[in-house]
Amino acid sequence: MRSWTNRGALAIGLLGLSGAGPASAQGIGETLRNFFSGGATEAPAASPSAAVVMDCPRIDIMEGGAALRTYAGGRTGNPESLRSQVTIANVARECIGQPDGSIVVKVGVEGRALIGPAGAAGRFDVPVRVVVKQGSRTFANRARRVAVTVPAGEAQASFVAVEEGIVVPPGTGDFDIEVGLGGAGGAPAKAQRGRQRG
């Protein structure tokens, strides 16, 4: 079953930001949904008729992984010193059972990068992590940096990260899917080629 979870409640509001209201956030969710509309993920050896769509476990957000913030001048927690905030807006997952009893998992994360009062438009490299595990047994621990550009004159932009081809072995039973922003040590999003808003 393709399953969708609205994580809008995790997108913590910014004080003093223009353009961060509901109108400018339209489209969040639809972009991620498009990545999953092409059909089931298949293992190389499986034919489409042999693959079976299965229920997936829910996606949990890693502790401290729902949002990343950067501040100017080390003034952490001061809304007026906020340079940028990146949040998870939506998550999705798809599980396809294979003839050998394994499960191929596809996980998607959609988020937003927002510019704060002390920030500037530009390109950000957002660290996204996806973990699929059962207790202490890890089947996938994938981290990547996703590029997102906030154009000059804009306050925010969305991004999507999709990890696929994650294989859960036969006979595993229940397993967990976790996603979060930040890698080992909670590295923040890196701003690159920043420029002042027009």
N, C-alpha and C positions, 0 to 999 in steps of 0.2 A: 504494500500500500504506500503510495506517495503521501507523505505527511508534512504538514506545514505548521510552523509555530510562530506566532507573532510575538516578537520580542520588543515591541515598541516601549513597553514599560521599562526596559533596561536602558533606553536612550535617555540619559539624564539631561534635563534641560539646562541651557546656558543662560546666565543673567546678562542682560545688556547686548544680546546678539540680535542684529536685524536679519530678516530673511530666514529665520529658523522655525517659522510657524508651520502649521499643517499644510498650507498651500505649496510651500517650497519642498515639502517632503513627499509629495505625490509621486508615485512610481516605485517607491520602495516596496519590495515584495514581487512585483511583476517581473522585474529583471531577473531575479533569482528563479522564479517560476519558469521562465523561458529556458533556462539551462537544463531543466528537468523534463521539459515537454517533449523531448526527442525520443523518449522511450526508455526501456530498461537497459541498465549496464550489463554487459554480457562478458563472461569469462571467455578467453580465446577458444577453448575447446567445446563450448556449449553452443548448441543450436538454439535459435529463438524459441522454437516450440518446446524445448526441454527446460528452459528457464521458467521459474515460478516466482511471481511477485509475492513477497512475504511482508508481514507486519514487522516494523523496525522498533527498536527501543527508542524512547524519547531522547532528545538531545539535551544534555546538561551544559550549562555555562560554567567554565572553570572559575574557581574562586579568584576574584580580582581580575577576571578576564573579560568583563562586560564592557569596559571603557578604558581608554588611555587618555591622559591629559598632559599637556606641556605648559609650563609657565615661564614668564619673562622674569629675569632677575632673581630667580630662586624664591619668588613669593608664592609658594605653593598654597593653594586654597583660596587665594584672592581672585574673585571673578574678573576684576579689571586687569589682572596680569595674565589672564588665560590667553595663550597663543593658539592652541588647537585642542579639539576633543574628537576622538574617534570612538564610535559606539557600534555595537551589534544591533541591527534592526530586525533581521529575520534569519531563521535557519531552516534547512530542509534536509531530508534524508530519504534514501531509497534502498531497499534490500531485495536482492534477487537470489533465490535459492537455485543452486546448481545440481545437476544429476548426481554428483558425487557426495552431496550432502553439505558442501560448503556454501557460504553466503557471500555474495559480492556486494559491498556497501559503497554507496555514493553519498557524499556529504557536501552541502552547500552553506556558505555563510555570506550574508549581505550586510553591509554596514554603511555608515556615514562618516565623513570627515567634515568637521565644522570649524570655521575660523573664529577665534575669540577676539575680544577688543584689542589685545596686544599682538595679534597675529597678522599674517599677510598671506594672500593667495599664492598658490604655487603647487608643486608636486610633493606628495607624501608617499613614503614607503611604509605600508602598514603591515606589521607582523601578525600573521594568522596561524593558529595551531589547531590541528585536528587529531584527536586520540581515540582509538577504538581498542577496548581492553576488556578483560574479564579478571577482576581482582588484580593480582600482581602480574598477570600474563598480558603482555601488550602485543596486539596484532598490527597496529599502525600508530606511529607518532610522527606526524608530518608537520613541518613548519615551513612557511614561505612568506616572502614579502610581496604584497600586492600594491602596485602603483595606482594612486588616485590623484587626479589633478583638480584643484579648485580654481576655476578661471578667475581672472581679474574682474572685480566688480561683483563677484558672487560670494555667498557666505558658506556654501556647503556643496558637497558632491558625494555620490554613492559609489560603492565598489562591490565586486562579487568575487569570491574565491570558491572553487569547486574541487574537491578531492575525490577521485574515483578509482576503481580497481582495487579497493581494500578487501582482502580476502579473510573471512573468518572460517577457520577449519571445521570440518565435519564433526558433529558430536559436541560442539562447544556449549550449547545451551544458551542461557541468558548472557548477554554482554552489554557493555556500556559504550555510549558515544559522548565525547566531550569536545567542546570547542571553546576557544578563547582568543583574545587579543594579547599579543606579547609572547615572547619566546622564553627561553630559560633566563631567569633573572628578571622577567617582566620588562624587557627592553621596550622603550616607547617608540611611537611612530617617528620616523626621521623626516624632517622637512628638507626639501631640496629646491634650489633655484627659487626661493621665495621672492615675491615682489609685492609691493604695496598695492592695496586695492584702489581702483580708480574711482 
